[in-house]
Amino acid sequence: MRRNLLGLLLAVAALACNSRGFAQQAQVKTGTQTGVRARVAVADFQLRGTDPQLAPMTQIFNTVLWNDLDMAGVFELVPKSFYPMKLPAQPQEVVYELWSANEVKAQDLAYGNASVERGQFVVECRLVDISTHEAITGVRYRVGLDEPGVRSAAHKFADEIVLKIGGGPGVAQTSICFVSDRTGHKEIWAMDYDGFGQRAVTHHRSISLTPRWSRDNSRIAYTSYRRGNPDLHIQSLVDNRLLSFPSFGGLTTTPAWAPDGERIAFTSSRTQDPEIYLSDTRGRNLKRLTTSRGVDISPTWNAKTGRDLAFVSDRSGSPQIFVMDDEGANVRRLATEGGEAVGPAWSPDGALIAFSWRKALTGNFDIFVMSAATGEYLQLTRDSGNNEHPIWSPDSRHLAFESNRTGSKQIYIMLASGDRQRAITTTGRNTAPNWSYFPEK
C-alpha cells in the first residue's frame, strides 16, 4: 500500500452533498453565493481615435474584462443583448433610466473608453451606482499597446470592481504554476489565472514536480531530479537563481510554505519511511512532525491559524486525510467514509479543505470540499474522469485542479461551488497546479 500511495502521488504530480444545509454553508463561506448578488452591466468600452490597433486591442480588453467578472462568481452580469443601443463613453452620456429599465435592471454599470496615446493603450474606466447615480470608482490605465498590456489593464479594472462591490479582492491579477511535459521533459510552468501567457519557469531537462508559490510570490519550491535524486529546489522568480536548500537523501517532495513565510513543511524519506518535516526556508532547524509507520505526504497549512496542517497518510491502511498541529500533535482523521482521499488543500480563510476522493475503488477521483470544523462535505466534480490536485485561489472563491476528462490531463479552474468549470491548458499534459497569492501592492 505504501508503494501504491507513493506511486499514485508521484505519478499524478510527475456533488452529491452530505446535507443541503452544508451546500449553502459552503457557498457562503467561499463567497460564491452570498444572498442576492449585485446585478452588473458591463458595457463595451468605446473607441476614441482611429489608430488601426485600437479596435482589436479594445475588443481584447472588453472580452477579458467580461470573462474576469463572470469568473469572479460574485455578480449577476446583465446579458449584453438587453443593453441600450447607445453605450456611454463619458459620465454625461449615461442615461440612468435606460440602465434601470425592466429589460436591464442593472444595479451597477461599468463603462469607459479607450484610446492610443504616444504608442500606448490608454483606457478610462468607470463604475457607477445606477440607483443613486453616484460614482463608485474611476481609474485610468496606460499600458503597452499589445495583448499582454491590454489584458493587464482589464485584469486591474476587474479586480477593482470586485474589491468595490464584490466583497473582497479579486484574483484576475494572480497566476498559476503547474507541471507540463510539452517540451519532452516535466518542467515547472506558470501562467495567468485564466491560462494566458504560459511560460516555462524551469529548464532542467529532467523531472520537476509539486510546485508551490512562496507567500510573497517571489519563489517557487518544487521537487526535481536534475541532480539524479528527487531533491527539493527553490527557484527565485526575481532573477531565476536556484536558492540554497540541502539534499536530505531519499525522496524530498510536496513542499508547503508556512503562513509566516519563514518555514516550509515537506515530505522526506531520509529515514526510509516517508515522513513530514518542518524547517526554515533554507532547510535548517529540521523538525520531524510525523512518526507513524507508513507514508505521510502532501502537507498543507491552515493560513487562518498559522499552526495546523492537513496531510495524507496511509497509516489506517489506505490513503486518507489527517490534520495535526505544527508540533505533530493533536492528530485526527478528516474523512472517515473509506475509499482513498489524497491531495488536501486548505482554503485561505481556514473554513474548508479541498481534496480528491475516490470513494469506491472501482470509481474515479473527484474533487470534494469538507468543513474542517464539522466534517460535512460537498462534491464538486462528477462523471468526468479523474479530477485531482485541487488548489485554492487566494480569495477562497475558486479552485484549480487537474482532470483527464478529455483523455489528456489538463488544468481546469472552477468556482468553489463547482460551477463554471473550464480548461485553461491544452498543450501537452499538465498537472499539479498551484495558485499564487495576491500580488503585493
C-alpha positions as CSV (number, residue, x, y, z in Angstrom):
1,M,0.0,0.0,0.0
2,R,2.9,2.4,0.8
3,R,4.3,1.8,-2.7
4,N,0.8,2.3,-4.2
5,L,0.4,5.6,-2.4
6,L,3.8,7.0,-3.4
7,G,3.3,5.8,-6.9
8,L,-0.1,7.4,-7.1
9,L,1.0,10.8,-5.7
10,L,4.2,11.0,-7.7
11,A,2.6,9.8,-10.9
12,V,-0.1,12.4,-10.5
13,A,2.4,15.0,-9.6
14,A,5.2,13.8,-12.5
15,L,-21.6,16.6,-5.7
16,A,-23.7,14.7,-4.0
17,C,-23.9,16.8,-0.9
18,N,-23.9,15.2,2.6
19,S,-26.5,17.8,3.7
20,R,-28.4,20.5,1.9
21,G,-27.5,22.9,4.7
22,F,-23.8,22.4,4.1
23,A,-24.1,23.1,0.4
24,Q,-25.5,26.6,1.3
25,Q,-22.9,27.0,4.1
26,A,-20.0,26.1,1.8
27,Q,-21.2,28.6,-0.8
28,V,-21.4,31.4,1.7
29,K,-18.1,30.6,3.2
30,T,-16.4,30.6,-0.1
31,G,-18.0,33.8,-1.1
32,T,-19.5,32.5,-4.4
33,Q,-23.1,32.9,-3.3
34,T,-23.8,35.5,-0.5
35,G,-27.5,36.1,-0.8
36,V,-28.7,38.4,-3.5
37,R,-25.7,39.3,-5.8
38,A,-25.3,42.6,-7.4
39,R,-26.6,42.8,-11.0
40,V,-23.9,44.4,-13.0
41,A,-23.9,45.7,-16.6
42,V,-20.6,45.8,-18.4
43,A,-20.8,48.0,-21.4
44,D,-18.3,47.5,-24.2
45,F,-15.7,50.3,-24.0
46,Q,-16.0,52.9,-26.7
47,L,-13.2,53.9,-29.1
48,R,-11.7,57.4,-29.0
49,G,-9.5,57.5,-32.1
50,T,-8.7,55.9,-35.4
51,D,-5.4,54.1,-34.8
52,P,-5.7,50.7,-36.6
53,Q,-4.6,48.8,-33.5
54,L,-7.2,50.5,-31.2
55,A,-10.3,48.4,-32.3
56,P,-8.7,44.9,-31.9
57,M,-7.0,45.9,-28.6
58,T,-10.2,47.3,-27.2
59,Q,-12.0,44.1,-28.2
60,I,-9.4,42.1,-26.2
61,F,-10.0,44.5,-23.2
62,N,-13.8,44.1,-23.4
63,T,-13.6,40.3,-23.6
64,V,-11.1,39.9,-20.8
65,L,-13.0,42.2,-18.5
66,W,-16.3,40.4,-19.1
67,N,-14.6,37.0,-18.5
68,D,-12.9,38.1,-15.4
69,L,-16.2,39.4,-13.9
70,D,-18.1,36.4,-15.0
71,M,-15.5,34.1,-13.3
72,A,-15.4,36.2,-10.2
73,G,-18.6,34.4,-9.2
74,V,-20.0,37.2,-7.0
75,F,-22.0,39.1,-9.6
76,E,-25.0,38.6,-11.9
77,L,-23.9,40.0,-15.2
78,V,-26.7,41.5,-17.3
79,P,-26.6,39.9,-20.8
80,K,-25.4,42.4,-23.4
81,S,-28.4,41.8,-25.6
82,F,-30.5,43.8,-23.0
83,Y,-28.3,46.9,-23.2
84,P,-29.4,50.3,-24.7
85,M,-28.4,50.9,-28.3
86,K,-26.0,53.8,-27.4
87,L,-23.3,52.8,-25.0
88,P,-21.7,55.6,-22.9
89,A,-18.1,56.6,-23.0
90,Q,-18.2,59.5,-20.6
91,P,-20.3,60.3,-17.5
92,Q,-22.6,62.8,-19.3
93,E,-23.6,60.0,-21.7
94,V,-25.0,57.7,-19.1
95,V,-28.8,57.7,-19.3
96,Y,-29.6,56.1,-15.9
97,E,-33.3,55.5,-16.7
98,L,-32.3,53.2,-19.6
99,W,-30.0,51.1,-17.4
100,S,-32.6,50.7,-14.6
101,A,-35.4,49.8,-17.0
102,N,-37.2,46.5,-16.7
103,E,-35.2,44.9,-19.6
104,V,-31.9,45.7,-17.9
105,K,-32.5,46.2,-14.2
106,A,-28.8,46.9,-13.6
107,Q,-27.7,47.9,-10.1
108,D,-24.2,48.9,-11.2
109,L,-22.7,49.9,-14.6
110,A,-19.1,49.5,-15.7
111,Y,-18.2,51.5,-18.8
112,G,-15.5,53.7,-20.3
113,N,-13.4,54.5,-23.4
114,A,-10.1,53.5,-24.9
115,S,-7.6,55.4,-27.0
116,V,-4.0,55.2,-28.3
117,E,-1.6,57.9,-27.0
118,R,2.1,58.0,-27.9
119,G,2.1,54.3,-28.8
120,Q,0.4,53.2,-25.6
121,F,-3.1,51.9,-24.9
122,V,-5.0,54.2,-22.6
123,V,-8.3,53.2,-21.0
124,E,-10.6,55.3,-18.8
125,C,-12.7,53.1,-16.6
126,R,-15.7,54.0,-14.5
127,L,-18.1,52.1,-12.2
128,V,-21.4,53.8,-11.2
129,D,-24.4,53.0,-9.0
130,I,-27.5,53.1,-11.2
131,S,-30.0,53.9,-8.4
132,T,-28.0,56.8,-6.8
133,H,-26.2,58.0,-9.9
134,E,-23.0,58.1,-7.7
135,A,-19.6,57.2,-9.0
136,I,-18.2,54.1,-7.2
137,T,-14.7,54.3,-8.8
138,G,-12.9,55.8,-11.7
139,V,-9.4,54.8,-12.9
140,R,-7.2,55.4,-15.8
141,Y,-4.6,52.9,-17.1
142,R,-1.8,53.4,-19.5
143,V,-0.2,50.2,-20.7
144,G,1.7,48.7,-23.7
145,L,-0.2,48.5,-27.0
146,D,-0.1,44.7,-27.1
147,E,-2.2,41.9,-25.8
148,P,-0.3,41.4,-22.5
149,G,-0.5,45.1,-21.7
150,V,-4.2,45.3,-22.6
151,R,-5.1,42.2,-20.7
152,S,-3.3,43.5,-17.6
153,A,-5.4,46.7,-17.7
154,A,-8.6,44.6,-17.9
155,H,-7.5,42.4,-15.0
156,K,-6.8,45.5,-12.9
157,F,-10.2,47.0,-13.5
158,A,-11.9,43.7,-12.9
159,D,-10.2,43.4,-9.6
160,E,-11.1,47.0,-8.8
161,I,-14.8,46.2,-9.4
162,V,-14.6,43.0,-7.3
163,L,-13.0,45.0,-4.5
164,K,-15.6,47.8,-4.5
165,I,-18.8,45.8,-4.8
166,G,-17.9,42.1,-4.7
167,G,-16.9,41.9,-1.0
168,G,-13.1,41.4,-1.3
169,P,-10.1,41.3,-3.5
170,G,-10.3,39.7,-7.0
171,V,-8.0,37.1,-8.5
172,A,-7.7,38.5,-12.0
173,Q,-4.1,39.5,-11.4
174,T,-3.0,36.2,-9.9
175,S,-1.1,33.4,-11.5
176,I,-1.0,29.6,-11.5
177,C,2.1,27.4,-11.7
178,F,2.0,23.8,-12.8
179,V,3.9,20.8,-14.3
180,S,4.0,20.4,-18.0
181,D,5.7,17.8,-20.3
182,R,5.1,19.8,-23.5
183,T,8.9,20.2,-24.2
184,G,9.5,16.4,-23.7
185,H,10.5,16.9,-20.0
186,K,8.5,17.6,-16.9
187,E,9.2,21.2,-16.2
188,I,7.6,23.9,-14.0
189,W,5.5,26.4,-15.9
190,A,3.5,29.5,-14.9
191,M,0.5,31.3,-16.5
192,D,-2.1,34.0,-15.7
193,Y,-5.0,32.6,-13.8
194,D,-7.1,32.4,-17.0
195,G,-4.4,30.4,-18.9
196,F,-2.9,33.3,-20.9
197,G,0.9,33.8,-21.0
198,Q,2.1,30.3,-20.4
199,R,5.8,30.3,-19.9
200,A,8.5,27.8,-18.6
201,V,9.9,28.6,-15.2
202,T,12.5,25.7,-15.1
203,H,14.7,24.4,-17.9
204,H,16.3,21.4,-16.2
205,R,15.5,18.9,-19.0
206,S,14.7,16.4,-16.2
207,I,11.7,15.7,-14.0
208,S,10.3,18.5,-11.9
209,L,7.2,18.1,-9.7
210,T,4.9,19.5,-6.9
211,P,5.5,23.3,-7.4
212,R,4.4,25.7,-4.6
213,W,4.5,29.5,-4.6
214,S,6.1,31.3,-1.7
215,R,3.9,33.7,0.3
216,D,5.3,36.8,-1.5
217,N,5.1,35.1,-5.0
218,S,8.9,35.6,-5.4
219,R,9.9,32.0,-5.3
220,I,8.6,28.5,-6.2
221,A,9.6,25.4,-4.3
222,Y,9.4,22.1,-6.1
223,T,11.0,18.6,-6.4
224,S,13.4,18.0,-9.2
225,Y,15.6,15.0,-10.3
226,R,18.0,17.4,-12.0
227,R,20.9,16.0,-9.9
228,G,19.7,12.4,-10.2
229,N,17.9,12.3,-6.8
230,P,14.4,13.7,-6.1
231,D,15.5,16.8,-4.0
232,L,13.7,19.9,-3.0
233,H,14.6,23.0,-5.0
234,I,13.7,26.7,-4.6
235,Q,13.9,29.0,-7.6
236,S,13.8,32.8,-7.4
237,L,11.4,34.4,-9.9
238,V,13.2,37.7,-9.5
239,D,16.5,36.7,-11.0
240,N,15.8,33.0,-11.9
241,R,18.5,31.8,-9.5
242,L,18.3,28.5,-7.7
243,L,18.4,29.2,-4.0
244,S,20.3,27.0,-1.5
245,F,18.4,24.1,0.0
246,P,20.1,20.9,1.4
247,S,19.7,17.4,0.0
248,F,18.5,15.1,2.7
249,G,18.8,11.9,0.7
250,G,15.9,9.8,-0.4
251,L,12.8,11.5,-1.6
252,T,12.1,15.1,-0.7
253,T,8.8,16.4,-2.1
254,T,5.4,18.2,-1.6
255,P,6.7,21.5,-0.1
256,A,4.3,23.8,1.7
257,W,5.3,27.3,2.7
258,A,4.1,28.2,6.2
259,P,1.8,31.3,6.5
260,D,4.6,33.2,8.3
261,G,6.8,32.8,5.2
262,E,9.7,31.7,7.4
263,R,9.1,27.9,7.4
264,I,8.4,25.2,5.0
265,A,6.9,21.8,5.5
266,F,7.7,18.8,3.2
267,T,8.0,15.1,3.0
268,S,11.3,13.3,3.2
269,S,12.2,9.6,3.2
270,R,15.7,10.3,4.7
271,T,14.9,7.6,7.3
272,Q,13.5,5.3,4.6
273,D,10.0,5.9,5.9
274,P,8.4,9.0,4.2
275,E,7.6,11.4,7.0
276,I,6.6,15.1,7.2
277,Y,9.3,17.6,8.4
278,L,9.4,21.2,9.1
279,S,12.4,23.5,8.6
280,D,13.2,27.2,7.8
281,T,13.3,28.2,4.2
282,R,17.0,27.2,3.9
283,G,16.4,23.7,5.2
284,R,17.8,24.4,8.7
285,N,16.3,23.7,12.1
286,L,14.8,20.5,10.8
287,K,11.9,19.1,12.9
288,R,10.1,15.8,12.3
289,L,6.4,16.1,12.7
290,T,5.1,12.6,11.9
291,T,6.3,9.2,13.3
292,S,3.7,6.7,12.3
293,R,4.7,3.8,10.1
294,G,3.6,4.3,6.5
295,V,3.7,7.2,4.0
296,D,2.9,10.7,5.3
297,I,2.9,13.2,2.5
298,S,1.3,16.4,1.0
299,P,1.2,18.8,3.9
300,T,-1.0,21.9,3.6
301,W,-1.3,24.8,6.1
302,N,-4.3,26.4,7.6
303,A,-3.4,30.1,6.9
304,K,-6.1,31.2,9.3
305,T,-4.4,29.7,12.4
306,G,-0.8,29.5,11.1
307,R,-0.3,26.4,13.1
308,D,-2.5,23.5,11.7
309,L,-1.6,21.2,8.8
310,A,-3.6,18.7,6.8
311,F,-1.8,15.8,5.2
312,V,-2.1,12.4,3.6
313,S,-1.3,9.2,5.4
314,D,-1.9,5.5,4.7
315,R,-1.4,4.6,8.4
316,S,-5.0,3.4,8.5
317,G,-4.5,1.1,5.5
318,S,-5.5,3.3,2.6
319,P,-4.6,7.0,1.8
320,Q,-6.6,9.3,4.0
321,I,-6.6,13.0,5.1
322,F,-5.4,13.8,8.6
323,V,-4.9,17.0,10.5
324,M,-2.3,17.9,13.1
325,D,-0.6,21.0,14.6
326,D,2.9,22.2,13.8
327,E,4.3,20.2,16.7
328,G,3.0,17.0,15.1
329,A,0.4,16.6,17.9
330,N,-3.4,16.5,18.0
331,V,-3.7,14.2,15.0
332,R,-7.2,13.4,13.8
333,R,-8.6,11.9,10.6
334,L,-10.7,14.1,8.5
335,A,-12.8,11.9,6.1
336,T,-14.0,8.7,7.7
337,E,-16.1,7.0,5.0
338,G,-13.3,5.0,3.4
339,G,-12.0,4.9,-0.2
340,E,-8.9,6.8,-1.0
341,A,-8.6,10.5,-0.1
342,V,-5.5,12.5,-1.3
343,G,-4.3,15.9,-2.3
344,P,-5.6,18.1,0.5
345,A,-5.6,21.9,0.2
346,W,-6.7,24.2,3.0
347,S,-8.8,27.3,1.9
348,P,-7.1,30.6,2.8
349,D,-10.0,31.5,5.1
350,G,-9.4,28.4,7.1
351,A,-13.0,27.1,6.7
352,L,-12.7,24.3,4.1
353,I,-10.3,21.6,3.0
354,A,-10.5,20.6,-0.7
355,F,-9.2,17.1,-1.6
356,S,-9.5,14.4,-4.2
357,W,-11.6,11.4,-3.1
358,R,-12.2,8.0,-4.7
359,K,-15.0,6.7,-2.5
360,A,-15.1,3.3,-4.3
361,L,-12.0,1.6,-5.6
362,T,-13.8,1.0,-8.9
363,G,-14.6,4.7,-9.3
364,N,-12.8,7.8,-10.3
365,F,-11.2,10.5,-8.2
366,D,-13.4,13.6,-7.7
367,I,-12.9,16.9,-6.0
368,F,-14.7,17.5,-2.7
369,V,-14.6,20.3,-0.2
370,M,-15.1,19.5,3.5
371,S,-15.7,21.6,6.5
372,A,-12.6,21.5,8.7
373,A,-14.9,22.0,11.8
374,T,-17.8,19.7,11.1
375,G,-16.6,17.1,8.6
376,E,-19.6,17.8,6.3
377,Y,-18.7,17.8,2.6
378,L,-19.8,18.8,-0.9
379,Q,-18.9,17.0,-4.1
380,L,-17.8,19.4,-6.9
381,T,-16.9,17.2,-9.9
382,R,-18.7,14.0,-11.1
383,D,-18.9,11.8,-14.2
384,S,-15.8,13.5,-15.8
385,G,-12.8,11.2,-15.5
386,N,-10.3,11.6,-12.7
387,N,-10.1,15.0,-11.1
388,E,-7.2,15.6,-8.7
389,H,-4.8,18.0,-7.0
390,P,-7.3,20.8,-6.1
391,I,-5.8,24.1,-5.0
392,W,-7.5,27.2,-3.7
393,S,-7.3,30.7,-5.1
394,P,-6.2,33.3,-2.5
395,D,-9.8,34.6,-2.2
396,S,-11.2,31.2,-1.2
397,R,-13.8,31.5,-4.0
398,H,-12.1,29.4,-6.7
399,L,-10.2,26.1,-7.2
400,A,-7.8,25.0,-9.8
401,F,-7.3,21.2,-10.4
402,E,-6.2,18.7,-12.9
403,S,-8.5,16.4,-14.9
404,N,-8.2,13.8,-17.6
405,R,-11.8,14.2,-18.7
406,T,-10.8,14.8,-22.3
407,G,-8.3,12.0,-22.4
408,S,-5.3,14.1,-21.6
409,K,-4.5,15.6,-18.2
410,Q,-5.1,19.4,-18.2
411,I,-5.5,22.2,-15.7
412,Y,-9.0,23.5,-15.0
413,I,-10.4,26.2,-12.8
414,M,-13.9,26.5,-11.3
415,L,-15.9,28.3,-8.7
416,A,-15.7,26.8,-5.2
417,S,-19.4,25.8,-5.7
418,G,-18.3,23.5,-8.6
419,D,-19.8,25.9,-11.2
420,R,-18.1,27.3,-14.3
421,Q,-15.5,24.5,-14.8
422,R,-13.2,25.4,-17.7
423,A,-9.9,24.2,-19.1
424,I,-7.0,26.7,-19.1
425,T,-4.4,24.4,-20.7
426,T,-4.5,22.4,-23.9
427,T,-0.8,21.7,-25.0
428,G,0.9,18.6,-23.7
429,R,0.0,17.0,-20.3
430,N,-0.4,19.5,-17.5
431,T,-0.7,18.6,-13.8
432,A,-0.3,19.7,-10.2
433,P,-1.5,23.3,-10.3
434,N,-0.7,25.8,-7.5
435,W,-2.4,29.2,-7.3
436,S,-0.3,32.3,-6.4
437,Y,-1.2,34.7,-3.6
438,F,-2.5,38.2,-4.1
439,P,0.2,40.4,-5.8
440,E,1.8,42.9,-3.4
441,K,0.6,46.4,-3.9
